[in-house]
Amino acid sequence: MIGVVLWRDETLTKAVIWCEDQGDLAFYTNEAGAEFQEFNPGDWVEFDLTISGNVRIAGNLAVLIEQGSPDLADRLSAEACAPTADAEDQTSGAVVPFPVQSAKKRGVSAPLQVRQR
């Protein structure tokens, strides 16, 4: 699975990842005794995905592109906080696109595509 790191806490050795399939977020916790891998919010990562109950767990992370989407968490927060035309209708929301253009400039494939609804 491929995703973008939204949040990381070195003290807690945890991270939250937005997955390419636009499903639930994946949660990463560093294994006890292992060195906390160097990655930051905005990095595109590849990882193994397992499901524990109804929680997606990321493991075996590898950074694909450093700072591939550095402002993604801020853009998602802004969209979540933006007032809608009909405040009672919370079933539809804006799709925040991944920066496909920046991936093309780097000469890599853009693994994170957003489908129009």
Residue pairs with C-beta under 8 A, 6 or more apart in sequence:
1 19
1 20
1 21
1 26
1 46
1 47
1 48
1 49
1 58
2 19
2 20
2 44
2 45
2 46
2 47
2 64
2 111
2 112
3 17
3 18
3 19
3 20
3 26
3 44
3 45
3 47
3 58
3 112
4 17
4 18
4 42
4 43
4 44
4 45
4 68
4 69
4 72
4 98
4 112
5 15
5 16
5 17
5 39
5 40
5 41
5 42
5 43
5 45
6 16
6 17
6 18
6 25
6 41
6 72
6 73
6 76
7 15
7 16
7 41
7 73
8 14
8 15
8 16
8 39
8 40
8 41
9 15
10 36
13 29
13 30
13 36
14 27
14 28
14 29
14 30
15 27
15 28
15 39
15 58
15 61
16 25
16 26
16 27
16 28
17 25
17 26
17 27
17 28
17 45
17 47
17 58
18 25
18 72
18 76
19 25
19 26
19 49
19 56
20 111
20 112
20 113
22 114
23 56
24 54
24 55
24 56
25 56
26 47
26 49
26 56
26 57
26 58
27 55
27 56
27 57
27 58
28 47
28 57
28 58
28 59
28 61
29 57
30 36
30 37
37 61
37 63
38 63
39 45
39 61
39 63
39 66
40 66
40 67
41 70
41 72
41 73
42 67
42 68
42 69
42 70
42 71
42 72
42 73
43 63
43 64
43 65
43 66
43 67
43 68
44 63
44 64
44 65
44 68
44 69
44 111
44 112
45 58
45 61
45 62
45 63
45 64
46 61
46 62
46 64
47 58
47 59
47 60
47 61
47 62
48 58
48 59
48 60
49 56
49 57
49 58
49 59
50 56
50 57
50 59
51 57
64 108
64 111
65 103
65 106
65 108
68 99
68 102
68 103
69 98
69 99
69 112
72 96
72 98
75 96
76 96
79 93
79 94
79 96
80 93
82 94
84 90
84 93
95 114
95 116
95 117
96 114
97 114
98 110
98 112
98 113
98 114
100 110
100 113
103 109
103 110
104 110
